[in-house]
Amino acid sequence: MVRRREVVIGPDRRLRVTLEVERGKLRSWAVQLEWWDTEEGRFVWVARYDTSGGGVHRDRNRIASHEPVDLPEDPGEAARVAERELSLKAEEYIEAYRAAKAQGREGW
């Protein structure tokens, strides 16, 4: 079963949390920071922690993919830490994204 929720953390930013639970155990997860890009007229993803590809990592749109991260081994705790990290450092991630976009770096 996949559980999804959206957490508004500011007037122009939100977190999307996806948890895949199988037989009562968290199997995979993703926590994604999104920001309303007025130039594009839509929310764009800025940074994400997830377990795709088998291991926990961070992706930053226009900057880096599959960056290794040091998170707790317990998947539930790791997802909670990722959510706190993206909430607390949202402005930093958004500014880095905006700078990369201004430099013409391609998004994905």
RAKA-V260033 format. One record per residue. N is the residue number from 1. RES is the residue in three letters. SS is DSSP state (helix for helix, strand for strand, loop for the rest). NEAR is the number of other C-alpha atoms within 10 Angstrom. D_LAST is the distance of its C-alpha to the last C-alpha in whole Angstrom. Layout:
n:res:ss:near:d_last
N:RES:SS:NEAR:D_LAST
N:RES:SS:NEAR:D_LAST
//
This chain:
n:res:ss:near:d_last
1:MET:loop:11:27
2:VAL:strand:12:24
3:ARG:strand:10:24
4:ARG:strand:13:22
5:ARG:strand:10:23
6:GLU:strand:12:21
7:VAL:strand:13:23
8:VAL:strand:13:23
9:ILE:strand:15:23
10:GLY:strand:11:24
11:PRO:loop:8:24
12:ASP:loop:12:20
13:ARG:strand:21:19
14:ARG:strand:21:19
15:LEU:strand:24:18
16:ARG:strand:17:17
17:VAL:strand:22:19
18:THR:strand:18:19
19:LEU:strand:21:22
20:GLU:strand:15:23
21:VAL:strand:14:27
22:GLU:strand:11:29
23:ARG:loop:7:33
24:GLY:loop:8:33
25:LYS:strand:11:31
26:LEU:strand:16:27
27:ARG:strand:15:25
28:SER:strand:20:21
29:TRP:strand:22:20
30:ALA:strand:22:17
31:VAL:strand:27:17
32:GLN:strand:23:14
33:LEU:strand:27:14
34:GLU:strand:24:13
35:TRP:strand:22:15
36:TRP:strand:17:16
37:ASP:strand:15:15
38:THR:loop:10:18
39:GLU:loop:6:17
40:GLU:loop:8:14
41:GLY:loop:8:17
42:ARG:strand:11:15
43:PHE:strand:15:14
44:VAL:strand:17:10
45:TRP:strand:24:9
46:VAL:strand:25:10
47:ALA:strand:25:11
48:ARG:strand:23:12
49:TYR:strand:27:15
50:ASP:strand:23:16
51:THR:loop:17:18
52:SER:helix:12:16
53:GLY:helix:8:17
54:GLY:helix:8:20
55:GLY:loop:12:20
56:VAL:loop:23:19
57:HIS:strand:20:16
58:ARG:strand:21:14
59:ASP:strand:18:10
60:ARG:strand:22:9
61:ASN:loop:23:6
62:ARG:loop:21:7
63:ILE:loop:17:10
64:ALA:strand:11:10
65:SER:strand:14:10
66:HIS:strand:17:13
67:GLU:strand:11:15
68:PRO:strand:12:19
69:VAL:loop:12:20
70:ASP:loop:8:24
71:LEU:loop:15:24
72:PRO:loop:14:27
73:GLU:loop:9:28
74:ASP:loop:9:29
75:PRO:helix:18:26
76:GLY:helix:16:27
77:GLU:helix:12:28
78:ALA:helix:18:24
79:ALA:helix:25:23
80:ARG:helix:14:25
81:VAL:helix:16:25
82:ALA:helix:24:21
83:GLU:helix:21:21
84:ARG:helix:13:24
85:GLU:helix:13:22
86:LEU:helix:23:19
87:SER:helix:20:22
88:LEU:helix:12:24
89:LYS:loop:11:21
90:ALA:helix:22:19
91:GLU:helix:13:20
92:GLU:helix:11:19
93:TYR:helix:20:16
94:ILE:helix:22:15
95:GLU:helix:12:17
96:ALA:helix:18:15
97:TYR:helix:23:12
98:ARG:helix:17:14
99:ALA:helix:14:16
100:ALA:helix:16:12
101:LYS:helix:15:11
102:ALA:helix:9:15
103:GLN:loop:10:15
104:GLY:loop:10:13
105:ARG:loop:14:10
106:GLU:loop:10:7
107:GLY:loop:15:4
108:TRP:loop:9:0
//
